[in-house]
Amino acid sequence: MKLSPPNISHSSPAVRRRALFYVFDGGSGIGHLRRLARIAEAMRKDFSCLIVTGHDVGLQWMVPQGCEYVRLPSWDNLIAAKSAYWGRVPFLDVPLDEAVRLRSAILLGIVEGFQPDVMLVDHLPLGAHAELVAVLRTAPCRKYLITRGIQNETEDLHRLILGGAALSALGKDYHRILSAIDPKIFNLAKHYNLPPEVVSKILSTGYVAPAALAGRRASIRSSRGIDDATPWVVASVGSGQWGEPLIEACIALAGDHPDVHFDIVIGPRSRLARPEAHAAGRIRLHANCADLADLHAASDVVITAGGYNTLLEAIQGQARILCIPYRKDRRDEPFHHATLLQPYIDLRMATEIGELGMLLQAAINDCREGSVKDGRTELRTDGAVRIARMVQDDLERCLDAQFAGH
């Protein structure tokens, strides 16, 4: 397939450029979609942003207004074992390599039609099953890998990121590697044994967090019918997949605290029964929650499984954080990240759900004593804006270099 030259060759600084975002969708969560959507939100003034993903939940309310998306056939519907988890048969009953060819061909068609100036790839350099190989080799645009920095080290990192074809792609195909974490918390370049040609491309951007929500605390609480003196707990486990035991524990604990308000979000990928979203009441159960970032930022206590986005949304306000990671190995991202954040934020962690009741009671008692006092404001959370500015500046430099060469 022959691809047309990128827009950069015939653009001027006044032209709205095109950015393609490829969202990792091979795992259980939708946090990758949330993170890239926030970057797209920061870029949409200067770029036409197209998000490409296999996720089938969250697209309508996560994709920023003015951006577009293309939904790929999901790995959940292409891989037999994943389909079986949901009690389904695969969309196509084909071997994995044929499923990969299908997604790769669709991606090539999207790139040919959209002709992006930049492509931002989330998490894995080659995608979950190397479906990006052909695109990386042929798409004539600038390519950026976006990573949360800390990896799940119990996974096959050599195959997925740090070795073989994936590591080769980082060195040859990507122009920059953007680590979306505060460098005070974690240094990607120093933590993993990466070759110099890869280390030279790594930039720490700060966290990709929502726009400041702290100033809206009073209005958010008022719309929920909660005054500032009433404790409010928000519990969520991201997409909900693998988080069912924690949600069940939160529902049980809500009944033990009659003077505390609870919003409990089951998640769009949970296998628990779907509740109706209650419009009123002390305890509200949600199957999904489009304004969850607001709830996290305005609440007093956030209960989480340690997801990147939940942690960042919670520290936009005054919430004390209770973290029960579903990945219990200290080498994996939820546990590792939460541990590194503890010196800066009021974050209490346990490995067993049975400890949650004690943690919750202590956090509620502390809320009644006064507002949280920690170092959360020291963390850099403007990563989306910094990434948008960096990409724009890179393209301007490329244009200047092209014009100078003529």
Secondary structure, 3 states (H helix, E strand, C coil): CCCCCCHHHCCCCCCCEEEEEECCCCCCCCHHHHHHHHHHHHHCCCEEEEEEECCCCCHHHHCCCCCEEEECCCHHHCCHHHHHHCCCCCCCCCCHHHHHHHHHHHHHHHHHHHCCCEEEEECCCCCCCCCCHHHHHHCCCEEEEEECCCCCCCCCHHHHHHCHHHHHHHHHCCCEEEECCCCCCCCHHHHCCCCHHHHCCEEECCCECCCCCHHHHHHHHHHHCCCCCCCEEEEECCCCCCCHHHHHHHHHHHCCCCCCEEEEECCCCCCCCCCCCCCCCCEEEECCCCCHHHHHHHCCEEEECCCHHHHHHHCCCCCEEEECCCCCCCCCHHHHHHHHHCCCCCEEECCCHHHHHHHHHHHHHHHHHCCCCCCHHHCCCEHHHHHHHHHHHHHHHHHHHHHHHC
